[in-house]
Amino acid sequence: MEHTILNLVVLTILLSNIRLLNTSRLPVMILSVAIQGFVIGVLPLVLHWERINLSLWIIALIMIAIKGVILPRLLHRSMQEAGVIREVEPFVGPTVSLLIGLFLLALSYWITFPLRASLPEELFFVPVLALFTVFNGLFLIVSRKKAITQVIGYLTMENGVYAFGASLAVDHPFLVELGVLLDVWVGVFIMGIAIYHINREFDHIDTDKLSTLKH
């Protein structure tokens, strides 16, 4: 039963990353990162079920609430205020992004392969997909123009960092992940404010057009 849940979590992380790469619709991307955040929040409970305690439950619930509910809702509100629902002309289109994503998945497998000897077989693909999620987030940041999409990439990257820490943690050192999450929380608020002001002043949120601004 435990292995079945873990396999479902791993599959959901993989599919959410693929969906983020293969769509230009912001509502779909926000939903995908919300599902991914929920699953990432559940991940420590699945990985450490035999040693679960009250603090782990509390941390998992906090992560689920922030990653799966609060931050996606803030993104959805920013999308509505900005009046955009699609990444019209990204630097890299969805089809090419998917192909690059497959390469990043293979690269993640190659990088984490040395960990295979030190991890149970059923846990090996967790750090693989965690690193793939980090790469996926970085790729979304550099390959998309909309500020909202870049925020989604930022959240995706942090999901990967948290999943990687959870998969390799020995004694639940989740204070580091909480610190990273705090950075993300602050970053999302700052970028949300930036999105609002950019849209209000220039009627768009294409970050590449900021290079044309003159002092």
PEJO-V746310 format. One record per residue. N is the residue number from 1. OMEGA is omega in radians with two decimals (* if undefined). Layout:
N_OMEGA / N_OMEGA
This chain:
1_-3.14 / 2_3.13 / 3_3.11 / 4_3.11 / 5_3.13 / 6_3.11 / 7_3.11 / 8_3.10 / 9_3.14 / 10_3.13 / 11_3.14 / 12_3.09 / 13_3.13 / 14_-3.09 / 15_3.13 / 16_3.08 / 17_3.12 / 18_3.14 / 19_3.10 / 20_-3.13 / 21_-2.92 / 22_3.10 / 23_3.06 / 24_-3.13 / 25_-3.09 / 26_3.10 / 27_3.11 / 28_3.13 / 29_3.12 / 30_3.09 / 31_-3.13 / 32_-3.13 / 33_3.06 / 34_3.10 / 35_3.12 / 36_3.12 / 37_3.10 / 38_-3.11 / 39_3.10 / 40_3.09 / 41_3.14 / 42_-3.01 / 43_-3.14 / 44_3.11 / 45_-3.13 / 46_-3.08 / 47_-3.03 / 48_-3.07 / 49_-3.09 / 50_-3.12 / 51_-3.06 / 52_3.11 / 53_-3.06 / 54_-3.12 / 55_3.11 / 56_3.06 / 57_-3.11 / 58_3.13 / 59_3.14 / 60_3.14 / 61_3.10 / 62_-3.14 / 63_3.13 / 64_-3.12 / 65_-3.08 / 66_-3.06 / 67_-3.03 / 68_-3.05 / 69_-2.95 / 70_-3.11 / 71_3.06 / 72_3.10 / 73_3.08 / 74_3.10 / 75_3.14 / 76_3.11 / 77_3.10 / 78_3.11 / 79_3.14 / 80_3.14 / 81_3.12 / 82_3.10 / 83_3.11 / 84_3.12 / 85_-3.07 / 86_2.97 / 87_-2.94 / 88_-3.06 / 89_3.11 / 90_3.08 / 91_3.12 / 92_-3.09 / 93_-3.09 / 94_-3.10 / 95_3.11 / 96_3.11 / 97_3.13 / 98_3.11 / 99_3.09 / 100_3.11 / 101_3.09 / 102_3.08 / 103_3.13 / 104_3.09 / 105_3.10 / 106_3.11 / 107_3.12 / 108_3.10 / 109_-3.11 / 110_-3.11 / 111_-3.06 / 112_-3.10 / 113_3.11 / 114_3.13 / 115_-3.02 / 116_-3.10 / 117_-3.07 / 118_-3.13 / 119_2.99 / 120_-3.05 / 121_-3.09 / 122_-3.12 / 123_-3.00 / 124_-3.05 / 125_3.09 / 126_3.07 / 127_3.08 / 128_-3.12 / 129_3.07 / 130_3.11 / 131_3.08 / 132_3.11 / 133_3.07 / 134_3.12 / 135_-3.14 / 136_3.11 / 137_3.10 / 138_-3.14 / 139_3.12 / 140_-3.14 / 141_-3.04 / 142_-3.04 / 143_-3.13 / 144_-3.08 / 145_-3.08 / 146_3.14 / 147_3.14 / 148_3.12 / 149_3.11 / 150_3.05 / 151_3.08 / 152_3.07 / 153_3.11 / 154_3.11 / 155_3.11 / 156_3.11 / 157_3.14 / 158_3.06 / 159_3.12 / 160_3.11 / 161_-3.13 / 162_-3.14 / 163_3.13 / 164_3.11 / 165_3.14 / 166_-3.09 / 167_-3.09 / 168_-3.12 / 169_3.13 / 170_-3.09 / 171_3.08 / 172_3.10 / 173_-3.03 / 174_3.07 / 175_3.09 / 176_3.13 / 177_3.08 / 178_3.09 / 179_3.09 / 180_3.14 / 181_3.09 / 182_3.08 / 183_3.13 / 184_3.14 / 185_3.13 / 186_-3.13 / 187_3.14 / 188_3.12 / 189_3.13 / 190_-3.13 / 191_3.06 / 192_3.09 / 193_3.12 / 194_3.11 / 195_-3.12 / 196_-3.08 / 197_3.08 / 198_-3.13 / 199_-3.11 / 200_-3.07 / 201_-2.97 / 202_3.11 / 203_3.04 / 204_3.10 / 205_3.07 / 206_-3.06 / 207_-3.13 / 208_3.14 / 209_3.10 / 210_-3.13 / 211_-3.13 / 212_3.14 / 213_3.12 / 214_3.11 / 215_*
